[in-house]
Amino acid sequence: MRKEQVPFSQFDNTLKEIIEKKYIYPVTEWLLTEVGNNVVLAQSNNSLWESALTIIFLERLKKLDILGNHKEELIDEKIKNVANWLVNEKNIYVEDGIEYINWENVTWDTAVIIRAILLSSLNAHSKKKEYEELSYKSMVFLYEKFLDWDKTVKYPFGAADLAQIVSTSVFIFNNFPELSQRITDKIIKSDRFKKRFKKSKDLLDLSLEIIKYLLFIKEQKIENINEKGNEIGIYWWDDYFTTSEVLDCLSIFYSTCNQNSDTRYKKNLKDIMYAITGACLYFENNQFDGMWGSHIDTIRVIDSYVNISSLKKLSSNDLLIEPEIHTAFKAIRWICDEKQVFSDGSFMHTMFLTIFYANALLTIHEKWDPANKKIYDLYDDVVWSAPVRTTPERNMRLFIEMENNRMDEEIVIKNEKIKDLYAIGITIFALFVMVYILDLMYDFVSVEKSLVKIDFTKIPKFAYATGATLVASFVAFIKKYSLK
C-alpha cells in the first residue's frame, strides 16, 4: 500500500520555497497548456472569465521574479494573445445614443475582464489607448447596472458582482489616473447619475457608494461573548465565496485610502475596518479544521483571509486583522493535499477550481508572513498557538480591542470639547474683566460738545496693567487652541 505523502515534508525549507517549486510552477504549466489554436487552457472551454483570471495570475506571477527571461517572454506573448481574444469577444450595444461594452452581459465577468485587459496593457503599449477606451465604456455599463441593481439583478452572488466593480474601480484609480477621471466625469455629469453620485469627485467616491450599499445589505449575528452581556458583531454576505469577494474589495479600498493619506473617509474607514473584522470572525467561527463548505469556498476564503495580512502595516489594530496562524495553515495544508492537487499541477483537473487555487497560492506566497519560516518552525508555532486561540477567547480579545479603540476615540472627542469649553470660559472671563475696567474708567470720562474725553492721568495704573495682561493672555490662548 502506497504511503500517503505529507504536503510540506521538506522541513528545512520555508513554506514559501515549497509552494513556489512544488505548487506554483506545476500549476503555471497546466494553465499555459495549449490545445489547438488556444494559447492557454481556459480558452479551450471558451471561458472568458477564467481566461481573464489566468492573465491576472500570470501578471502577478511575473512580479515575483521567480521565472527565467525565456519563460517571461513566453508568458508576455500569451498574455497579449489572450487579451486580444477577450477584446474580440466583447458585446457592444447602444442605448439612448450611448455605446456600452460588456462581456456576456454579466457584471462579475465584465469587471474581472476589464482588470485583466488593463493589466495586459501596461506592457502592450500599442494597445493601451484601445483598451482604455473599451474599459471606459465598460465601466459606465457597470455603474449603470449598480444604479438599477435592486430592479434588474435577480440572481445570487449579487454582492460578489458589486465587490468586483469596486476592486476594478480602485485598480483603475491607482494605475490609470486619466482614465479614472474620465470615467468619473462621465458619470457625475450624466443626468441619470447626478442624484446618486452628485458629491462624487473621483472613482474612490464612486466606489464608496457601492461599499455603503454592501455594508447596508450585510447579514450579521451579534454574539454574547461573556456573562456580562458584552457583544461582538459577526458579518457576512450570502455565503463564504461572496463574503470573500466583499472582504477583498473592502481591503483594497481601505489600503488605497490609507496609502494615499486620504482623510475624506475617516468615519467610513472605521466602519469598513469593523466590517473586515466581522467577516474574519465569520470565517473563524465557521471553519472546520481549516475548511469552509465546498472546495471552491475553502480556496476562495483562504485567499481573502490571508490577503488581509497586508493591512496590518496600515492600521494600529494589528491583532484585529492578523489571520489566525493555525486556521490559515490548516487551510493551506488542506488545499495542497495530494488527494486534490494532482500530479499535473491542477486542482482536481477542474479549471474553475484551479484558477482560484493558483491565485490563492500567490497570495500566500506574497502576503502571509509565516510562509517565510521553515516548516519545522511553522509546525511548532501552529502547535503552540492552536490550544490557546480558541474561538471564545478570540471573540473576547477582539471585543476588548474594539472597545479600547472606541474609548480612545471618545477620549479624543471629549478632550476637544473640554478645550472648547475652556476657551469659552476664558472668553467670558475676559469680557467680565473688560467690563470691570470700563467701569473703573467711567469716573474719568466726560462729554464736552458731543466729544468723549478721558483723563488718562487719573486712571489707576493697575487698570492699564490688568487690561494689557488680559489682552496678551487672551491672544495667546486663541493662537494655541484656535477656537472653532
Secondary structure, DSSP 8 states (H G I E B T S, - for coil): ------TT--TTSBHHHHIIIIIIHHHHHHHT--BTTBSSHHHHTT-HHHHHHHHHHHHHHHHTT-S-HHHHHHHHHHHHHHHHHHHHT-EEEEETTEEEEESTT-HHHHHHHHHHHHHHHTT-GGGHHHHHHHHHHHHHHHHHHHHTHHHH--SS-HHHHHHHHHHHHHHHHHH-HHHHHHHHHHHHHSHHHHHHHTT--SHHHHHHHHHHHHHHH-EEEEEE-STT--EEEEEESSSHHHHHHHHHHHHHHHHHHHHTT--TTHHHHHHHHHHHHHHHHHHHHH-SSS--SSHHHHHHHHHHHHHGGGGTTT-S-GGGG---HHHHHHHHHHHT-TTTB-TTS-BTT-HHHHHHHHHHHHHHHHH-GGGGSBHHHHHHHHHHHTTT--HHHHHHHHHHHHHHHHHHHHHHHHHHHHHHHHHHHHHHHHHHHHHHHHHHHGGGEEEETTEEEE-GGGS-HHHHHHHHHHHHHHHHHHHHH---
